[in-house]
């Protein structure tokens, strides 16, 4: 059974002018795309199946990611249903020279595992084997409950 930490993925994108809006910050659509792609990768790593987006809950944009900074996206599985996989998504702006980061965007998403005919298939239960995995999972569950 896959563990929380086995599904933890983070990726970085250098924010270029073609990613920006008229204010010189990353267009929200790009941030959503990057979050959704990484969320799907985390869900597929967990399920061992193709996963499709079923829902992105309440995406909160707290601050912009300016051109020249790095968009750091983090995703991990924290819960499951019969065929669904819940993924916690967070984005941050990161200074590429110093590594200093600041949270910018967050969401909870649900992906559904499907077979070759695009029919939903069962997924395993999520397991936690480390203190870090338990902390990540508990923070995601607490955050989901507060919404």
Backbone bond lengths (Angstrom), bond angles and torsions (degrees), N, CA, C in turn:
res aa  C-N    CA-C-N  psi(-1)  N-CA   C-N-CA  omega(-1)  CA-C   N-CA-C  phi
1 X - - - 1.454 - - 1.522 109.66 -
2 X 1.307 117.84 132.77 1.457 121.05 179.70 1.534 111.65 -67.10
3 X 1.314 116.11 145.91 1.458 121.36 178.35 1.530 110.13 -102.10
4 X 1.329 115.81 165.24 1.457 121.31 178.18 1.523 110.59 -54.15
5 X 1.328 117.35 -49.28 1.463 119.69 -176.54 1.521 112.93 -67.06
6 X 1.328 118.34 -27.20 1.465 120.16 176.70 1.527 111.46 -69.16
7 X 1.321 117.25 -18.18 1.463 120.56 179.27 1.524 112.03 -98.98
8 X 1.323 117.42 -5.12 1.463 121.35 -178.28 1.527 109.59 -70.35
9 X 1.331 115.70 121.73 1.462 121.90 178.53 1.523 107.70 -133.17
10 X 1.312 116.16 138.80 1.450 119.51 169.08 1.517 108.33 -133.70
11 X 1.332 114.32 148.04 1.452 120.51 -179.17 1.514 108.32 -142.76
12 X 1.310 115.45 158.29 1.456 121.45 179.94 1.527 110.10 -126.50
13 X 1.332 114.12 142.10 1.458 121.61 173.84 1.517 107.66 -127.26
14 X 1.346 117.60 127.38 1.459 121.19 173.88 1.522 106.89 -73.52
15 X 1.308 117.35 122.53 1.464 121.42 -177.67 1.530 108.69 -76.79
16 X 1.315 114.83 115.35 1.459 123.88 -178.79 1.531 109.60 -103.09
17 X 1.335 118.06 163.65 1.468 120.06 177.99 1.531 113.86 -55.27
18 X 1.329 118.11 -32.75 1.474 119.76 179.71 1.531 112.76 -71.59
19 X 1.335 118.37 -9.37 1.468 122.86 175.70 1.525 111.74 -93.65
20 X 1.327 117.26 -4.61 1.459 119.61 -167.71 1.526 113.99 -98.59
21 X 1.321 113.37 161.41 1.459 121.58 172.10 1.532 108.31 -93.34
22 X 1.312 117.27 -172.51 1.467 121.19 -177.73 1.530 113.48 -71.01
23 X 1.327 117.46 -5.98 1.460 121.38 178.42 1.532 112.85 -100.02
24 X 1.332 117.16 4.54 1.457 120.48 178.03 1.519 114.44 79.63
25 X 1.329 116.66 18.34 1.464 121.49 178.12 1.527 108.47 -121.08
26 X 1.300 115.96 160.50 1.462 120.84 -179.47 1.518 110.89 -56.44
27 X 1.312 116.18 130.83 1.465 121.48 175.70 1.528 107.71 -64.25
28 X 1.339 116.38 134.67 1.462 120.95 -178.34 1.515 113.25 -55.39
29 X 1.326 117.11 -32.82 1.463 120.52 178.58 1.518 112.79 -62.95
30 X 1.332 116.95 -35.04 1.465 119.84 176.51 1.516 110.94 -67.54
31 X 1.332 116.53 -42.72 1.469 119.78 178.82 1.530 109.70 -61.21
32 X 1.343 116.97 -44.49 1.470 120.37 178.37 1.523 111.65 -60.15
33 X 1.329 116.73 -44.18 1.471 120.91 179.20 1.519 110.88 -59.97
34 X 1.339 117.08 -47.07 1.459 120.54 -179.31 1.528 110.79 -63.57
35 X 1.329 116.74 -41.29 1.467 120.12 178.83 1.524 110.98 -64.32
36 X 1.336 116.75 -44.56 1.459 120.45 -178.35 1.523 111.26 -65.37
37 X 1.323 117.66 -41.71 1.467 120.51 178.92 1.526 111.33 -62.12
38 X 1.323 116.52 -45.92 1.462 119.54 -178.88 1.525 110.75 -68.67
39 X 1.346 116.83 -37.49 1.462 120.57 176.36 1.516 111.85 -60.12
40 X 1.330 116.58 -42.90 1.470 120.80 178.48 1.526 110.88 -64.27
41 X 1.335 117.11 -39.41 1.467 120.07 178.38 1.524 110.86 -62.97
42 X 1.332 116.78 -42.40 1.460 120.82 178.45 1.527 110.42 -63.15
43 X 1.333 116.56 -44.79 1.468 120.98 179.52 1.529 111.14 -62.60
44 X 1.336 117.55 -41.73 1.473 120.78 179.75 1.519 111.33 -67.52
45 X 1.330 116.68 -38.46 1.469 120.02 176.81 1.527 109.28 -59.91
46 X 1.329 116.05 -40.48 1.458 121.32 -179.82 1.526 111.62 -69.19
47 X 1.338 116.81 -52.20 1.460 121.99 -172.05 1.525 113.55 -78.60
48 X 1.330 117.05 -24.68 1.461 119.61 -173.96 1.521 111.66 69.44
49 X 1.323 116.11 20.69 1.466 123.69 -178.49 1.520 108.78 -138.48
50 X 1.316 116.51 163.47 1.459 120.16 170.11 1.521 107.93 -63.01
51 X 1.317 117.14 137.86 1.465 121.59 178.34 1.521 109.21 -126.09
52 X 1.321 115.15 139.04 1.456 121.53 179.96 1.529 108.96 -117.15
53 X 1.313 115.75 150.41 1.459 121.02 -179.03 1.519 110.08 -70.61
54 X 1.322 116.44 127.99 1.459 121.89 175.48 1.528 110.71 -105.48
55 X 1.346 116.01 -34.01 1.468 118.49 -176.97 1.526 110.22 -163.47
56 X 1.326 115.16 140.60 1.467 121.97 167.17 1.514 105.13 -118.40
57 X 1.310 116.40 115.84 1.462 121.35 -178.05 1.516 111.48 -86.09
58 X 1.283 115.98 137.03 1.456 125.39 166.37 1.519 113.41 25.52
59 X 1.322 116.47 79.20 1.458 120.94 176.80 1.524 107.76 -77.77
60 X 1.312 116.37 122.15 1.462 121.88 -178.40 1.523 109.88 -108.25
61 X 1.344 115.85 115.36 1.458 122.13 175.77 1.525 107.46 -94.21
62 X 1.336 116.76 107.87 1.464 121.07 -176.25 1.521 113.12 -89.65
63 X 1.316 117.08 -32.53 1.462 121.59 -179.49 1.527 108.78 -160.25
64 X 1.323 116.88 159.87 1.474 120.65 -176.71 1.526 113.01 -79.98
65 X 1.322 114.10 164.74 1.468 121.68 171.47 1.529 105.67 -116.36
66 X 1.335 117.83 105.68 1.462 120.46 -175.16 1.526 113.01 -70.54
67 X 1.338 115.25 155.04 1.465 121.14 171.96 1.526 107.60 -56.02
68 X 1.326 116.15 136.39 1.464 121.80 -178.62 1.512 112.76 100.12
69 X 1.324 117.51 -25.43 1.459 120.46 173.96 1.528 108.91 -83.15
70 X 1.307 115.89 171.98 1.452 122.60 176.75 1.520 108.15 -105.67
71 X 1.331 116.33 135.71 1.466 121.07 172.45 1.527 106.36 -89.44
72 X 1.322 116.20 117.43 1.467 122.82 178.98 1.524 107.29 -104.50
73 X 1.331 116.95 117.63 1.462 122.08 -178.91 1.520 108.23 -111.81
74 X 1.346 116.10 136.79 1.457 123.36 -179.52 1.528 108.30 -125.15
75 X 1.332 116.68 136.36 1.463 121.86 178.45 1.520 109.53 -141.30
76 X 1.356 115.66 143.46 1.459 119.91 172.31 1.523 109.02 -158.85
77 X 1.330 115.26 150.28 1.460 121.91 177.53 1.519 108.74 -80.42
78 X 1.336 116.09 133.65 1.467 119.28 179.43 1.518 113.47 -125.34
79 X 1.353 118.85 -10.81 1.459 120.82 179.71 1.527 108.72 -164.42
80 X 1.333 115.34 164.56 1.465 120.15 -179.97 1.522 110.55 -141.45
81 X 1.336 114.34 164.32 1.451 123.04 168.71 1.515 106.93 -121.13
82 X 1.324 118.33 -157.65 1.465 120.43 179.31 1.526 111.71 -64.38
83 X 1.339 116.13 -47.39 1.470 121.55 -179.38 1.525 111.73 -124.56
84 X 1.323 116.82 1.31 1.469 120.44 -174.26 1.522 112.10 -109.28
85 X 1.318 113.40 153.49 1.451 122.23 -179.02 1.527 107.56 -128.57
86 X 1.328 117.23 123.47 1.464 121.41 178.85 1.528 109.09 -94.71
87 X 1.337 114.80 130.41 1.463 120.81 -176.77 1.523 109.59 -124.51
88 X 1.316 116.17 131.98 1.463 122.66 174.69 1.512 107.36 -88.72
89 X 1.330 116.95 129.50 1.458 122.49 -178.53 1.521 110.04 -122.84
90 X 1.322 115.28 134.29 1.460 120.42 175.58 1.521 109.15 -140.16
91 X 1.332 115.25 143.75 1.460 121.27 174.94 1.518 108.42 -121.59
92 X 1.319 114.89 151.07 1.461 121.11 177.13 1.517 108.25 -141.67
93 X 1.323 115.41 154.87 1.459 120.05 169.05 1.508 106.46 -92.00
94 X 1.313 115.73 137.37 1.461 119.96 -177.62 1.518 108.56 -130.37
95 X 1.324 116.08 132.63 1.451 121.02 175.25 1.524 107.36 -76.45
96 X 1.343 118.11 118.41 1.471 119.15 -175.66 1.524 113.67 -67.47
97 X 1.326 117.74 -19.32 1.468 120.71 -179.11 1.517 112.66 -85.82
98 X 1.341 116.98 -33.30 1.469 119.99 -174.43 1.520 113.60 -112.14
99 X 1.347 117.09 -20.10 1.462 120.46 -175.74 1.513 113.20 81.67
100 X 1.349 116.53 -3.04 1.462 120.29 178.31 1.527 108.75 -63.82
101 X 1.347 116.79 135.34 1.463 120.01 -177.38 1.521 110.93 -131.32
102 X 1.342 113.90 160.67 1.453 122.17 -179.69 1.527 107.53 -146.94
103 X 1.321 116.75 129.68 1.464 121.69 -179.39 1.523 110.55 -61.09
104 X 1.342 116.55 138.42 1.473 120.81 -179.02 1.520 113.63 -125.35
105 X 1.322 117.90 -37.19 1.460 121.30 -169.85 1.522 109.09 -147.31
106 X 1.345 116.58 145.85 1.462 119.27 176.99 1.516 110.27 -148.22
107 X 1.331 114.30 155.96 1.458 120.45 178.13 1.531 109.16 -165.66
108 X 1.312 113.73 165.26 1.462 122.63 171.57 1.515 105.73 -120.48
109 X 1.330 117.62 132.20 1.456 120.61 -178.31 1.519 110.67 -126.35
110 X 1.316 114.78 157.17 1.460 121.62 176.65 1.516 107.95 -123.43
111 X 1.318 115.64 131.08 1.459 123.28 177.17 1.517 107.75 -119.63
112 X 1.334 116.51 149.46 1.458 121.33 178.31 1.523 108.30 -115.25
113 X 1.329 115.86 131.67 1.461 121.71 177.21 1.523 108.95 -78.00
114 X 1.342 116.00 134.33 1.464 120.74 -179.02 1.527 110.14 -132.92
115 X 1.342 114.67 154.20 1.463 120.63 176.64 1.537 109.96 -89.71
116 X 1.342 116.69 -171.43 1.459 121.23 -177.69 1.530 112.55 -61.92
117 X 1.334 117.08 -26.57 1.467 121.04 178.51 1.531 111.87 -90.99
118 X 1.311 116.15 7.71 1.471 124.13 179.74 1.524 113.63 66.62
119 X 1.325 115.21 27.23 1.463 121.18 174.38 1.529 108.74 -93.05
120 X 1.344 117.78 138.59 1.462 119.72 178.90 1.524 112.14 -58.67
121 X 1.325 115.89 141.53 1.469 122.65 177.50 1.521 109.34 -127.53
122 X 1.313 116.00 154.62 1.465 122.09 -179.10 1.521 111.50 -65.11
123 X 1.337 114.40 150.21 1.460 120.97 175.21 1.526 107.81 -122.21
124 X 1.335 117.17 155.42 1.471 119.65 178.35 1.523 111.04 -72.84
125 X 1.317 115.98 169.75 1.459 121.43 172.56 1.521 108.87 -76.81
126 X 1.310 115.69 149.27 1.456 119.80 177.09 1.526 108.94 -79.16
127 X 1.320 115.86 142.76 1.460 121.33 178.43 1.528 109.43 -123.56
128 X 1.312 114.94 156.60 1.461 121.54 178.97 1.525 107.40 -127.78
129 X 1.329 115.91 128.23 1.464 119.20 -178.30 1.515 114.08 -120.55
130 X 1.344 116.93 -6.33 1.464 119.36 -178.12 1.525 110.23 -132.01
131 X 1.324 115.48 161.17 1.469 120.23 176.28 1.523 110.59 -62.41
132 X 1.330 117.19 -41.62 1.467 119.96 179.50 1.522 110.65 -62.38
133 X 1.322 117.14 -43.64 1.464 120.79 177.27 1.513 111.99 -60.50
134 X 1.316 116.90 -40.83 1.466 120.90 179.13 1.522 110.75 -66.67
135 X 1.332 117.34 -40.87 1.474 120.14 178.04 1.529 110.88 -62.81
136 X 1.337 117.07 -45.31 1.466 120.62 178.40 1.526 110.74 -59.53
137 X 1.323 115.38 -48.62 1.472 120.06 -178.07 1.524 111.16 -62.87
138 X 1.322 117.36 -44.89 1.463 120.47 -177.40 1.528 111.43 -65.71
139 X 1.342 117.15 -40.19 1.473 119.82 177.05 1.522 110.87 -62.13
140 X 1.337 117.08 -39.60 1.470 120.53 178.92 1.524 110.18 -66.73
141 X 1.330 117.92 -44.49 1.463 120.55 179.21 1.522 111.18 -63.94
142 X 1.347 116.96 -41.47 1.472 120.41 178.51 1.526 110.76 -64.26
143 X 1.333 116.83 -43.23 1.458 120.92 179.13 1.511 111.95 -64.05
144 X 1.328 117.00 -40.21 1.462 121.17 178.17 1.522 110.14 -63.50
145 X 1.323 117.45 -40.83 1.464 121.64 -178.17 1.534 111.73 -67.10
146 X 1.338 117.08 -30.81 1.464 120.86 -178.51 1.526 113.18 -75.69
147 X 1.330 117.81 -18.50 1.464 119.92 -177.57 1.475 112.16 -74.88
